[in-house]
Amino acid sequence: MNPAIYTQTDKCCGLTSLIAHVRPGDCVVIGGGLSSREPMAALRELVRQAIGNLKLAGSAHGIDVDLLCGAGLVAESAESYVGFEQDFGMAPNYRRACEAGTVAVRDSCCYTLVQQLRAAIAGLPFMPMRSVRGTGFMAMHPEYKTMICPYTGEELLLVPALKPDVAIIHAQYGDAHGNLHIEGPPVADILFAKASKKVIATVEQILPTGQLAEKGVTIPYFYIAALSEVPYGAHPTACYPFYAYDRRHTAEYYRLASESAEAFNGYLQTYVCGCESQTGYLEAIGGVKTLGRLASWRQGVEAWQALYA
Amino acid sequence: MPNPNQCSLGEVMIYQIARTLEDGILAFHGFGSPLVQIALHLAKHTHAPRLVLVAGATYGVNPGPPFLTPTSNDWVMDRGAECHLDIGELFDLAASGRMGRMFLSGLQIDRFGNLNVTRLGRERLQIKLPGGGGGCNLSCDVAHVTIWIAAHRASPDAKGRRRFRLVADCDFITSVGHRTAEGKSRSEMGYRGQGPDGIVTELGVFDFDESGHARLAALYPDVEVETVRENTGFGFPVRKDLSTIPLPTREMVEFIRALDPLKIHERELKPEERARSFPLA
């Protein structure tokens, strides 16, 4: 089946309708990376709607994947990294779920993922590459095959096309038509958008199409099925230039997630299930005071540095 | 830093990692690796001004971050970058042979430089590790690899058991060194890159002998060969010209302190190692 294109004039909707595009059992890829531009408000809504049995794929992730694991929505993970780097360390919910066997461990690697997405983008069944042969990933992924190159005679690895059911992306700006403008590193978002059957997006601001075009379109509208304007939709990860990473909130998340699954349920109750909307969530995280603190990075290096202390 | 004429273990390790960088190459640091992030900036500031420095997570080229953050994909880390690559282009550079050096670590490092950051437990998963990012691909493709670890020392627990980080064999091979689990060499596998040429730890520096086995090449001034043996899960040869590692200069240490006022790099070190100090060169 050929991948769809999405041509509606106005794709704006609320978070509830946006997330209804995800079905239980879907292969989902999440935009952003590590502590930056994760579509956290969309993922919180996914948790509220309890759409589970998800198969995740991705490059370097952290709190996004950990949250979904902690909410019990993940059946399989083909991420290449899930953790909190030097800041806090290993991802507690992800670890618990993998070690309990509720999440099937199907780790991938960044370039393997890139090649699999490129195959999907080009409409090809697979892409070749040299690496990965000789590592533990071969036994973990029986779908990887080798072949002798008909041109050079060398052995190559073939990785199958990856066509995610849904890509969930948070961008700084979008327009009603669905065009997205991403500022700063796009991570794998552009590849995800082109390889997936559909993209759903949250944005900090919806702009008139002319203004968005002036900023530049990172992902064209016809890949996007629906989008919602959700200010602070990446919190507690960063979405510059609007706001920096909320280390203080992440520390609270990490403390509860590390303590136990029960303690983490308390987090979910306070910040996810107990907040019906993003407005409620923003109140729960400390309202304007917190938001002002996260915008203070603009005041200079000293203020920026203070956010990490 | 209490004594102005001393430097810390972290600063000495950063210098050892920086020394493995050649001038005029393209090198990449991954994420979650502050010692390496700083080492690349130190190398570019000192002996490798023509280094093409690609920052992990942001893929910014030749950035000048005002300070180091505890997370890698932050706008702080790519301020002043000349340009940015995307994820596909970065890994293409390695696959096509343009990337000269990469830096990899592991919860387990084996005698042939294979690394495990995927899982502990062979038959049954005991601990799920975070995963290797693109390390698996890069270990095959990049021209040269520097391995580093700041937790070589495996102090015995209450029952006298040591959990080695340098092990004879990894539970899982995330990134390849000089021999696969089946015993195949890199040339038999047809990898583009030459593999790891050093392991920098907080006790010493290893190179690799002709068989691809780790060999002790240098020691920190406060470490004996016997200490390295006690803390290593495999026997290893020692270079005849075993040396003492060189120490950084005052100017280098000042550069490091200015770049990392929050001392993010110390998070890679165990608290007991942070107390070690060395005279400046």
Interface residues (C-beta under 8 A of the other chain):
Chain A: G33 L34 S35 S36 S59 A60 E79 S80 Y81 V82 G83 F84 E85 Q86 D87 M90 A91 Y94 R95 C98 E99 G101 V105 D107 C109 C110 Y111 T112 V114 R118 M129 R130 S131 V132 R133 G134 T135 G136 F137 E154 E155 G184 P185 P186 V187 A188 I190 L191 A238 Y240 P241 A244 Y245 R247 V301 W304 Q305 Y308 A309
Chain B: F31 G32 S33 P34 A57 T58 Y59 G60 P66 F67 T69 P70 T71 S72 N73 D74 W75 V76 D78 H84 D86 I87 G88 F91 A94 A95 N116 T118 R119 L125 Q126 I127 K128 L129 P130 G131 G132 G133 G134 G135 C136 N137 L138 S139 C140 D141 F172 I173 T174 S175 V176 T180 A181 E182 K184 M189 G190 Y191 R192 P261 L262 I264 R267 E268
